[in-house]
Amino acid sequence: QVQLVESGGGLVQPGGSLRLSCAASGIIFRLFDMGWYRQAPGKQRELVARHTSGGNTNYADFVKGRFTISRDYAKNTVYLQMNSLKPEDTAVYYCKASKTLSRDLWGQGTQVTVSS
């Protein structure tokens, strides 16, 4: 079964940290670009970070220096380490797998709430 399953969201205080995980199944993980996106209420979904199949990473300006994307090929899992969280980071975070000539795959999302 082809699916992406996110986990690791929750409630955290400003300045805190969370690590999100996205476990992939049913795909050849190493061939896919993996990305983390987020969507806050009333806003469009936006790219947070991406890890390409070639090993390159890129980040949205608003998370540079705070978030780190990584992937474990043995576990078919991509991670998003989030440090120095701010209230404006509150959103549903989604994992996406993409590959040329294949349709994008999305996870169900995990809620991250940054609040005191």
N, C-alpha and C positions, 0 to 999 in steps of 0.2 A: 504494500500500500504506500503510495506516494504521499508524504506529509511532512510538515514542519511543525514542531511543537516547542513553543517558547515557555520559559519558566524563569523565576527569579525576581519578578516584580514585587512591589509592596509599598509600604509607607515608610518614609525615611525623613529625618530632619534635615534642614538645610545644612550643607557642608558634609553630609554623610555620603556613604558609598553603597552601591548595589552592583551585583554582577548578574547580567541576564545570560541565559543559555538558550540556544535554539538547536534542537536535535533533528537531524534530517534522516528520513528513511525512504527507500524506494527510488533513490536517485544515485548516480555516480557522483558522489559529493565533490571529488577533486576537480571535476569538469565545470562546476558551477561557480559563478560569482555569487558571493553571499553579502547581503546588506541588511542593515538595521534602519528602520524608518520609524517615525513617530507621528502621531496625530493627536493634537490637543482639541478640546471641545470647540467647535465653531471654526476650526482652522483646517487647512489642507494637510494631507499627509506629506511629510518632508523627509528627505534623506538625512540620516545621522552619520552613518559610516558604512564603508564598503570594503570588502576584502576580495580581490579578484582571484580567479583560478590561477593566475600567474604569480600570486603572492604580493601584489601591490595593494596598498591601503590608501584610502582617502577619507577625509572627514569634513563635515560641515564646519564652517568657521565658528559657529556658536558652541562647539564642543571640543575644539582643538586644545590640547593640553590637559583636558579633563577626562575624556573618554578614550578607551583603547579597544579596538576590535582585534580578535584573534580567532584562530580556528584549530581544532584538533582533528586531524585527518583520520586518526585511528578510531575516534569516537563519532565521526560524522557530525561534529558539533561546532557551532560558531558562538563566540562569546562577545559580550559587550561589558567591559569593566567601566563603571561610571563612578567617578570621584568628584568631590567638591560640588555635589548636586545643589541645584538652585530651584526655587519654586517654579520658575518658568520651564524647567525640565519635565514638569508634570504632564503626562500624556499616556496614551496607549502605545506601546512599542511593538512593532511588527518585524518579523524576520522575512526576508525575501531571497529566493534562489532564482537566478536567471542565467540563461545560456542562449547563445545565438541559435535561432531556428527552433527554439523551444518556448512554450508559454511560461510566463512567470508563475512561480509558486509562492504562496503567502501562508504564513502561519496565522493562528487565531488571535494573536496579540496578548500582551501582558501589561497590566496597569502599573504605572509608576507614579506615585504621589509623593511630592516633596513638600512637607508642611511641618510647622512647629506646633 
